[in-house]
Amino acid sequence: MNIALLHYSVPPIVGGVESVIAHHARLMSADGHSVRLIAARGEGLNENIPLISIPFADSRHARVTKMKEQLDRGEATKDFESLRDELAKQLQDAFSGVDILIAHNVCSLNKNLALTAALHQLHAARKLPRLILWHHDLAWTTPRYQPELHDGYPWDLLRTNWGNTMHVVVSELRRRELSDLMKLEPASIHVIPNGVDAARFYKLEPQTQTLLEQTHLLEAAPILLLPVRVTPRKNIELALYTLAELRKQFPNAALLVTGPLGPHNGDNLKYFEMLTSLRTQLGLQGSVHFLAELVDSFLPDEVIADFYRISDALFFPSREEGFGIPLIEAAFSHLPAFCADIPPLRELGISDAAFFSPDENPAKIAALLAEYFQSASPARLAMRARSSFRWEAIYHQHIAPIL
């Protein structure tokens, strides 16, 4: 599908809407769509996402700012009409071959009413592709814009439903405001939130990003981290049994075992085969991830640190440890720790970690975990944000369906 994203400016111009447009464009392009940006200032994001520059689409072009001064006084002059008509011609050329036009804020704010009016003129003449109006802000409901707005054309274009368009807002507040402003049924307005680029926010290593794509781990909640080698003394089978119980209350829970097989004991291969067989028996094929199945070499510390940042808890059921560095690494990562009650871990965790016997009933350990994830508001918020406010999640849950 050919999609055009329209705004006054795009990155590298800095702005909240500009940032959103960049994320949308990259996600749409990655999903196989042909994407173009249409704006006055900025650059194409890459060779697959070009910019079509229309200088008069700017909110800061000298001619536009002069016209806006007149409009702010309530004067719609001949210059406004001339600029509107010029923009309509330029926009029609820019939209050639486009299936969907997504206009961000240009039909919500009075930053360039000639651009708004040009779009409306083309839409009324049925010369636009399918139109999606994406409203981040609404001039008519924002007090600071009120002195600049007047009854009649073209100001009323910002508070009138044009018909045969899809409206998208970024929050429930904006949905209520737009519904009242344009007398629309709230259910007809799509709410699509803004999000966070997890890879950039966490500064994830390229190898970490590859492993996350292979495992789809960021879609899980909660994520239990077990950063150990695969060897019998680590008691990994208890983690699998516990996860199976935990998933009765948290169906999307997952376990990540980061380490390779222990190198000094030939029985470790048999142990690993037992664990993968147990994973199948418990129905955990998509929920228990052994990175040893994906990586032949030892993972660098930077990648392990990434997994601490994206996980929800350290789960450390080891029967034997000389020290227990994962517990300290969890502390540096502000990660709650659930540990086997063995002397080295008790000495490190004291009363600041949750302890259980390495022979405990998995259902009881799962209840301990569940109680934490149900009662700790930072953990609940983190899991909800990861499932609902990553850009990838937003795209697949909200944006792709409306395209």
Summary of the structure (lengths in Angstrom):
residues: 403
radius of gyration: 27.3
end to end distance: 8.7
largest distance: 86.1
contacts: 1305
relative contact order: 0.09
helix: 49%
strand: 15%
